[in-house]
Amino acid sequence: MASNRLRLHHGNAMRIGDTVYFTSGGKGSQPILTAVEIQSGKILWQERSIPKATFVWADEKLITLDGDGNLMIAHPSPQGFKIAAKAELLTSLSWTPPALVGTRLYIRDRRNMMAVDLG
């Protein structure tokens, strides 16, 4: 199924169960965190408050780093995106997906790299 309303604009997509989560958008449009049902291609929801984002799935949580450097621990579902914790950690463009090794999460922006122990 194809749609002009959906375009993987930035970072990576994450499939969890029968839903795919990703930042949709394009050049000149505001990025939108989007959830799409795999089987039908139906857009389940879109969240404009989270700018371009990248993801890692661990321990039944979606570790999300947005383009502004905010790290979020979230519980996504077909019904919505519930943020359990949020911290402003980086100050420059943060477009690289986080890397998780054990309980240590590595994140970076254009100027800095950081390790955060999630244990």
C-alpha positions as CSV (number, residue, x, y, z in Angstrom):
1,M,0.0,0.0,0.0
2,A,1.3,3.5,-0.9
3,S,0.2,6.8,0.5
4,N,1.2,10.4,-0.1
5,R,0.5,11.1,3.5
6,L,3.3,8.9,4.8
7,R,7.0,9.4,4.2
8,L,9.8,8.1,6.4
9,H,11.4,11.5,6.8
10,H,14.1,10.9,9.4
11,G,15.9,8.3,11.3
12,N,14.6,4.8,11.6
13,A,11.2,3.1,11.9
14,M,10.3,0.6,14.7
15,R,7.9,-2.2,14.3
16,I,6.3,-3.3,17.5
17,G,3.7,-6.0,17.1
18,D,1.4,-5.1,14.2
19,T,2.3,-1.4,14.3
20,V,5.1,0.7,12.8
21,Y,6.2,3.9,14.5
22,F,8.3,6.5,12.6
23,T,8.7,10.2,11.9
24,S,6.7,11.0,8.8
25,G,7.1,14.2,6.8
26,G,9.2,15.6,4.0
27,K,11.1,18.6,2.9
28,G,9.2,21.7,3.8
29,S,6.7,20.0,6.1
30,Q,6.6,19.6,9.8
31,P,7.7,16.1,11.0
32,I,5.0,14.1,12.7
33,L,5.5,11.0,14.9
34,T,3.2,8.5,13.2
35,A,1.8,5.0,14.1
36,V,0.6,2.8,11.2
37,E,-1.1,-0.5,11.2
38,I,0.9,-3.0,9.2
39,Q,-1.9,-5.1,7.6
40,S,-4.1,-2.2,6.4
41,G,-1.7,0.7,6.2
42,K,-4.2,2.7,8.3
43,I,-2.7,5.7,10.2
44,L,-3.6,5.0,13.8
45,W,-2.4,8.3,15.2
46,Q,0.0,11.2,14.6
47,E,1.7,13.3,17.3
48,R,3.0,16.7,16.3
49,S,4.6,17.6,19.6
50,I,7.6,15.2,19.1
51,P,10.0,16.5,16.4
52,K,12.1,14.2,14.2
53,A,12.9,11.1,16.3
54,T,14.9,7.9,16.3
55,F,14.3,4.8,18.4
56,V,15.6,1.7,20.2
57,W,13.2,-0.9,21.6
58,A,14.2,-2.5,24.9
59,D,12.5,-4.0,27.9
60,E,9.0,-3.3,26.5
61,K,9.9,0.4,26.2
62,L,10.6,2.6,23.2
63,I,13.7,4.7,23.9
64,T,13.2,7.8,21.8
65,L,15.7,10.5,21.0
66,D,14.2,13.5,19.3
67,G,16.0,15.9,17.0
68,D,16.3,18.5,19.7
69,G,18.2,16.2,22.0
70,N,15.4,15.1,24.3
71,L,15.6,11.5,25.5
72,M,12.2,9.9,26.3
73,I,11.2,6.5,27.6
74,A,7.8,5.8,26.2
75,H,5.1,3.2,26.0
76,P,3.7,3.3,22.4
77,S,0.5,1.5,21.5
78,P,-2.0,1.6,18.6
79,Q,-4.0,4.1,20.8
80,G,-1.2,6.6,21.5
81,F,2.3,7.5,22.7
82,K,2.6,7.6,26.5
83,I,5.9,9.2,27.7
84,A,7.0,7.7,31.1
85,A,10.2,9.8,31.5
86,K,11.9,12.7,29.6
87,A,15.2,14.5,29.9
88,E,16.8,17.2,27.9
89,L,20.3,15.9,27.4
90,L,21.8,17.2,24.1
91,T,21.8,20.7,22.7
92,S,22.5,20.4,19.0
93,L,20.9,18.5,16.1
94,S,20.4,14.9,17.4
95,W,19.7,12.8,14.3
96,T,21.7,9.6,15.0
97,P,19.7,6.7,16.4
98,P,20.7,5.8,20.0
99,A,22.7,2.6,20.6
100,L,22.0,0.4,23.5
101,V,24.7,-1.9,24.9
102,G,23.6,-3.7,28.1
103,T,22.1,-1.0,30.2
104,R,24.3,1.8,28.7
105,L,22.7,4.0,26.1
106,Y,24.9,6.0,23.7
107,I,23.5,9.1,22.2
108,R,25.1,12.0,20.3
109,D,24.4,15.2,18.6
110,R,26.6,17.2,16.2
111,R,28.8,18.4,19.0
112,N,28.7,15.9,21.9
113,M,28.5,12.2,22.6
114,M,27.1,10.8,25.9
115,A,26.6,7.5,27.6
116,V,23.6,7.2,29.9
117,D,23.2,4.2,32.3
118,L,19.6,3.1,32.2
119,G,20.1,0.3,34.7
